[in-house]
């Protein structure tokens, strides 16, 4: 019963985010949903749990807030609710507001690798790459095979003027992220006019060459814009 609920939650997150909020957040939300595992609550919080994982950000924030504010909520569940509410804030572009919730989640569970990475992404997107770096390093220390964390660190290294290190991280993200992440880079680099090959998710020299050119600029993002490349990456 609980497993079916978790799988349904993950499916709803994937469908909603891929359609409405862009591909990068699809990766982050799926990673968070998987990390949450058995996000179960007692009968009194069942409705709040449903809202916390709904397709509406306002309901998600409201439901997670109810779980957080209930004094009977177990510590692990409270940590996960903070992380989910933080993600909801970030998905609406309110990166600054998401950070205190990630702080709260990590204070309860300092080994929450996905929350460390997502906190790093929020700091990065809010113009604080140097503050973001220790967070993604912590995430990689806890989860060394996370393609999402390598992508986050690559972005940070790129904008802080370390193109070779950024390129190395993008290559690792491709290796760990497989065809879906490779297609994202292909599509994003095609948008930038740097890659003209197939959008097939296969790493090849032309993609590596485009990445190398991209990382030389602090303003070149190899990921596609949110509203683009969905058919190519579906």
ZATOR-332728 format. One line per 4 residues: number of its first residue (from 0); for each residue x, y, z of N, C-alpha, C. Coordinates in steps of 0.001 Angstrom, whole numbers, plus 500000, padded with zeros to 6 digits. Example, Ala and Ser with C-alpha at 12.3 -4.5 7.8 and 13.67 -1.06 7.14 Angstrom:
REM ZATOR-332728
0	513190/494310/507800/512300/495500/507800/513200/496700/507800  512850/497750/507080/513670/498940/507140/512900/500030/507870
This chain:
REM ZATOR-332728
0	500836/498787/500000/500000/500000/500000/500863/501252/500000  501835/501302/500943/502723/502466/501016/503573/502569/499760  504087/501417/499266/504918/501437/498065/504137/501968/496882  502881/501524/496728/502064/502021/495618/501855/503525/495713
4	501667/504032/496941/501485/505471/497130/502741/506224/496734  503908/505714/497141/505169/506370/496795/505360/506400/495288  505089/505271/494619/505239/505219/493163/504276/506187/492477  503063/506283/492992/502098/507221/492413/502568/508658/492580
8	503110/508966/493765/503627/510312/494016/504736/510652/493046  505678/509717/492863/506796/509954/491947/506290/510168/490526  505297/509358/490110/504748/509523/488767/504085/510869/488571  503320/511311/489583/502667/512622/489496/503682/513745/489422
12	504729/513667/490220/505777/514691/490182/506425/514746/488813  506745/513593/488263/507398/513559/486953/506519/514178/485884  505233/513786/485875/504311/514297/484861/504129/515800/484976  503879/516282/486193/503614/517707/486399/504820/518548/486072
16	505982/518163/486587/507157/519024/486437/507662/519020/485010  507628/517861/484332/508108/517823/482954/507223/518666/482040  505931/518789/482368/505023/519558/481526/505048/521038/481853  505191/521379/483134/504954/522752/483558/506188/523532/483984
20	507207/522851/484500/508243/523596/485194/509641/523395/484653  509797/522615/483623/511104/522519/483005/511878/521292/483427  512837/520935/482568/513490/519651/482677/514411/519562/483880  515153/520632/484193/516077/520527/485313/515334/520246/486606
24	514192/520899/486811/513440/520645/488024/512823/519260/488011  512593/518683/486814/512146/517286/486748/513179/516401/487415  514447/516585/487063/515504/515795/487680/515532/516003/489188  515488/517253/489640/515604/517532/491064/514422/516973/491844
28	513223/517111/491294/512048/516639/492011/511996/515121/492071  512367/514454/490984/512392/512997/491011/513439/512515/491999  514590/513158/492002/515626/512779/492969/515116/512951/494397  514407/514051/494639/513867/514284/495978/512816/513245/496322
32	511927/512945/495378/510876/511966/495645/511468/510597/495975  512491/510204/495248/513145/508930/495529/513806/508972/496902  514460/510081/497221/515131/510189/498516/514136/510148/499664  512922/510621/499426/511937/510635/500499/511514/509237/500907
36	511505/508291/499950/511154/506922/500274/509751/506831/500836  509614/506202/501985/508297/505996/502599/507826/507259/503296  507316/508196/502509/506831/509462/503060/505420/509218/503593  505345/508511/504722/504035/508126/505230/503735/508866/506523
40	502474/509107/506743/502026/509803/507953/500801/509087/508489  500426/509429/509720/499237/508851/510306/497987/509382/509643  496830/508806/509978/495559/509212/509358/495274/510707/509477  495695/511316/510591/495405/512736/510799/496114/513613/509785
44	497224/513130/509243/498002/513924/508288/497868/513413/506856  496975/512456/506630/496854/511872/505297/496490/512922/504251  495538/513787/504588/495130/514826/503643/496262/515809/503378  496971/516180/504434/498100/517095/504267/499183/516469/503400
48	499396/515170/503564/500388/514482/502744/499998/514527/501278  498707/514290/500992/498245/514365/499613/498476/515755/499030  498214/516785/499824/498431/518153/499356/499915/518427/499137  500732/517906/500034/502174/518131/499944/502722/517608/498621
52	502083/516572/498066/502525/515994/496800/501542/516261/495662  500718/517283/495797/499760/517592/494741/500459/518273/493567  499697/518520/492507/500234/519174/491328/500154/520694/491407  499627/521207/492486/499480/522648/492666/500456/523116/493732
56	501294/524081/493393/502323/524518/494333/501730/525096/495616  500623/525823/495502/500005/526395/496701/499529/525294/497639  498889/524262/497082/498459/523123/497901/499659/522391/498479  500713/522247/497675/501909/521555/498154/502501/522295/499356
60	502605/523613/499226/503162/524407/500327/502263/524323/501552  500952/524398/501350/500006/524329/502456/500076/522973/503155  500080/521905/502372/500122/520566/502952/501403/520296/503711  502528/520671/503129/503800/520479/503814/503867/521322/505079
64	503306/522529/505019/503289/523394/506201/502493/522763/507327  501369/522116/506982/500559/521458/508007/501335/520326/508671  502071/519567/507866/502894/518487/508422/503981/519057/509320  504613/520123/508863/505699/520747/509635/505189/521280/510964
68	504012/521894/510954/503495/522570/512138/502853/521630/513152  502549/520410/512728/501916/519465/513652/502948/518965/514661  502739/519184/515948/503737/518785/516953/503946/517281/517047  503021/516491/516488/503163/515036/516551/503989/514470/515399
72	504360/515308/514446/505116/514837/513289/506493/514332/513709  506848/513155/513240/508160/512590/513531/509247/513417/512859  510437/513384/513423/511529/514226/512942/511862/513952/511480  511933/512680/511110/512295/512348/509732/511261/512880/508750
76	510002/512718/509094/508933/513216/508238/508957/514735/508158  509237/515395/509276/509306/516860/509271/510436/517342/508360  511574/516661/508398/512694/517016/507529/512288/516918/506065  511597/515856/505721/511177/515651/504330/510143/516685/503907
80	509256/517039/504803/508259/518061/504479/508922/519418/504250  509906/519757/505066/510657/520995/504837/511310/520972/503456  511915/519847/503110/512598/519753/501820/511626/519868/500660  510437/519266/500819/509447/519318/499751/508884/520726/499610
84	508649/521408/500745/508146/522779/500660/509208/523695/500034  510464/523470/500401/511550/524240/499800/511579/524058/498293  511411/522826/497860/511406/522554/496421/510241/523262/495740  509078/523285/496394/507921/523980/495835/508199/525475/495690
88	508806/526074/496707/509176/527487/496603/510129/527704/495422  511123/526845/495335/512121/527013/494279/511509/526842/492887  510566/525920/492762/509946/525681/491457/509089/526855/491009  508708/527721/491933/507988/528937/491552/508949/530115/491372
92	510238/529837/491451/511245/530870/491255/511640/531606/492516  511077/531207/493663/511379/531880/494931/512537/531151/495622  513713/531258/495007/514878/530516/495500/515289/530985/496900  515216/532279/497123/515616/532821/498430/514758/532231/499542
96	513463/532136/499311/512559/531617/500340/512772/530122/500569  513268/529420/499566/513474/527977/499721/514630/527648/500661  515594/528542/500755/516837/528225/501473/516615/527959/502962  515845/528796/503701/515620/528478/505120/514954/527124/505349
100	514078/526706/504419/513456/525392/504573/514472/524274/504363  515372/524456/503399/516441/523463/503259/517306/523444/504513  517552/524628/505092/518319/524694/506343/517643/523848/507425  516334/524003/507542/515594/523279/508574/515621/521773/508321
104	515447/521389/507046/515485/519964/506709/516837/519357/507052  517894/520104/506758/519249/519588/506967/519665/519647/508433  519087/520549/509193/519362/520572/510619/518834/519296/511274  517683/518831/510797/517105/517592/511319/517865/516379/510790
108	518163/516393/509494/518833/515260/508861/520025/515757/508053  521188/515861/508666/522366/516396/507959/522916/515478/506879  522383/514269/506758/522835/513339/505719/521869/513277/504534  521036/514290/504378/520021/514356/503315/520702/514891/502044
112	521281/513986/501254/522121/514382/500119/521379/515233/499104  520157/514856/498762/519399/515590/497752/519091/517006/498224  518793/517149/499510/518521/518486/500041/519769/519365/499974  520948/518790/500220/522186/519561/500071/522355/520033/498628
116	522095/519149/497674/522229/519547/496275/521205/520599/495885  519955/520396/496304/518916/521350/495935/519134/522709/496602  519682/522689/497822/520045/523955/498473/521148/524652/497666  522110/523878/497207/523172/524447/496368/522590/525080/495110
120	521620/524392/494496/521012/524922/493262/520263/526218/493548  519548/526279/494663/518831/527507/495013/519808/528654/495264  520905/528372/495948/521920/529404/496162/522525/529850/494833  522812/528902/493978/523367/529227/492665/522404/530103/491862
124	521138/529699/491827/520147/530437/491037/519839/531802/491634  520122/531987/492904/519907/533294/493534/521176/534132/493526  522158/533739/492715/523362/534544/492535/524411/534391/493615  524437/533224/494263/525396/532996/495348/526220/531725/495088
128	526948/531672/493981/527652/530428/493639/528720/530016/494644  529401/530976/495255/530449/530617/496209/529852/529992/497471  528701/530466/497892/528008/529844/499028/527443/528483/498640  527123/528320/497366/526528/527063/496909/527539/525922/496889
132	528792/526231/496609/529789/525189/496387/529936/524213/497550  530085/524661/498808/530223/523686/499900/529006/522768/500045  527833/523272/499650/526620/522460/499742/526645/521310/498746  527032/521589/497517/527067/520509/496539/528230/519563/496814
136	529305/520082/497383/530403/519198/497785/529922/518223/498860  529114/518718/499795/528561/517843/500836/527649/516794/500204  526843/517218/499232/525957/516291/498550/526743/515178/497869  527808/515549/497197/528626/514550/496508/529352/513641/497494
140	529702/514174/498642/530310/513332/499659/529366/512256/500152  528082/512593/500210/527066/511649/500663/526562/510760/499536  526545/511289/498320/526020/510545/497170/526952/510767/495971  528066/510050/495925/529113/510342/494934/528775/509961/493495
144	527626/509334/493272/527254/508954/491910/526024/509712/491422  525804/510902/491974/524647/511710/491596/524962/512587/490394  524322/512304/489267/524499/513144/488077/524016/514561/488339  522940/514703/489130/522383/516024/489420/523404/516886/490147
148	524110/516276/491110/525086/517049/491874/526285/517427/491028  526715/516541/490150/527816/516897/489253/527413/518036/488318  526169/518009/487843/525699/519101/486996/525666/520415/487778  525183/520356/489011/525149/521564/489844/526558/522117/490047
152	527502/521237/490402/528863/521710/490641/529498/522236/489353  529174/521615/488234/529691/522106/486957/529230/523531/486686  527950/523805/486922/527434/525157/486736/528158/526151/487646  528361/525763/488898/529032/526647/489848/530473/526912/489400
156	531173/525856/489041/532560/526024/488614/532655/526866/487346  531692/526728/486465/531712/527500/485224/531579/528996/485497  530605/529366/486321/530364/530795/486543/531410/531429/487458  532158/530608/488186/533210/531146/489057/534584/531094/488391
160	534604/530803/487081/535845/530921/486322/536771/529728/486383  536212/528521/486433/537016/527296/486425/536516/526380/485319  536745/526755/484055/536146/526024/482938/536601/524571/482825  537857/524292/483098/538323/522915/482961/537678/522003/484005
164	537577/522498/485231/536905/521719/486268/535415/521563/485944  534808/522616/485406/533403/522537/485019/533207/521493/483932  534078/521497/482938/533973/520529/481846/534089/519104/482371  535006/518895/483289/535171/517565/483886/533886/517122/484580
168	533223/518053/485279/531979/517708/485968/530836/517462/484990  530748/518253/483936/529711/518001/482933/529901/516621/482305  531130/516249/482057/531400/514926/481485/530977/513823/482445  531229/514027/483728/530798/513039/484717/529281/512991/484807
172	528621/514146/484703/527159/514176/484711/526599/513389/483532  527229/513519/482377/526806/512756/481202/526975/511263/481454  528107/510902/482014/528383/509488/482264/527360/508893/483228  527030/509631/484278/526120/509114/485294/524652/509323/484940
176	524369/510381/484177/522979/510733/483873/522389/510022/482676  523244/509363/481881/522741/508580/480762/522175/509411/479626  521330/508773/478849/520850/509394/477608/519979/510623/477863  519168/510598/478915/518262/511735/479136/519050/513017/479395
180	520025/512958/480273/520805/514155/480558/521669/514533/479362  522182/513535/478643/522961/513827/477441/522112/514544/476407  520854/514118/476235/519954/514805/475302/519688/516233/475743  519579/516436/477040/519372/517799/477532/520538/518699/477140
184	521745/518214/477333/522916/519005/476945/522949/519208/475429  522639/518168/474674/522607/518315/473213/521620/519402/472802  520440/519354/473403/519397/520308/473036/519755/521722/473479  520256/521853/474699/520642/523171/475184/521766/523780/474374
188	522752/522979/474030/523877/523485/473251/523470/523785/471815  522466/523059/471312/521915/523392/469996/521224/524750/470049  520493/525021/471130/519867/526333/471302/520906/527451/471300  522063/527184/471843/523130/528196/471910/523889/528314/470590
192	523558/527458/469609/524233/527493/468322/525594/526820/468336  525814/525956/469321/527134/525325/469472/527156/523866/469050  525987/523268/468903/525907/521835/468567/524872/521646/467474  525245/520909/466429/524353/520712/465294/524061/519240/465036
196	524439/518379/465960/524266/516943/465754/522880/516450/466140  522769/515130/466202/521512/514492/466551/521186/514692/468033  519884/514754/468324/519425/514820/469709/519032/513406/470137  520022/512556/470257/519776/511138/470469/520304/510616/471807
200	520873/511495/472611/521366/511056/473894/522654/510273/473857  523345/510302/472738/524613/509587/472612/525761/510589/472675  526659/510360/473593/527823/511228/473733/528760/510999/472557  529203/512093/471962/530099/511987/470806/531030/513196/470797
204	532101/513174/469994/533076/514269/469991/532463/515644/469727  531444/515714/468874/530848/517016/468576/530167/517612/469805  529590/516773/470654/528993/517255/471895/530076/517720/472860  531146/516958/472974/532245/517344/473847/532872/518665/473401
208	532978/518846/472090/533526/520091/471563/532623/521276/471890  531308/521059/471766/530353/522125/472091/530398/522459/473577  530501/521452/474418/530608/521699/475857/531868/522488/476185  532962/522128/475547/534227/522820/475795/534112/524294/475433
212	533440/524586/474326/533233/525978/473924/532328/526697/474922  531283/526009/475364/530312/526622/476272/530945/526992/477606  531733/526092/478188/532268/526354/479526/533275/527495/479533  533772/527869/478359/534704/528996/478287/534012/530322/478577
216	532678/530326/478522/531900/531525/478822/531145/531319/480126  531185/532310/480999/530468/532214/482266/528953/532313/482090  528499/532764/480938/527065/532972/480727/526423/531913/479842  527191/530946/479387/526646/529894/478516/526149/528735/479373
220	524858/528449/479316/524283/527332/480054/524018/526182/479088  524628/525019/479297/524389/523900/478387/523012/523271/478538  522305/523595/479604/520945/523093/479750/519985/523944/478920  518926/523332/478388/517974/524098/477577/517101/524988/478432
224	516514/525997/477801/515530/526817/478484/514325/525955/478847  513620/526335/479919/512555/525499/480462/511476/525119/479455  511135/526011/478562/510010/525768/477665/510411/525063/476382  511653/524704/476261/512137/524117/475015/512611/522682/475209
228	512744/521993/474085/513403/520680/474044/512607/519565/474707  511345/519768/475008/510614/518710/475706/510400/517487/474837  510036/517694/473580/509829/516544/472704/511136/515789/472487  512218/516548/472387/513515/515916/472143/513969/515086/473325
232	513529/515423/474523/514016/514738/475713/512981/513818/476339  511811/513665/475701/510769/512816/476278/511039/511357/475956
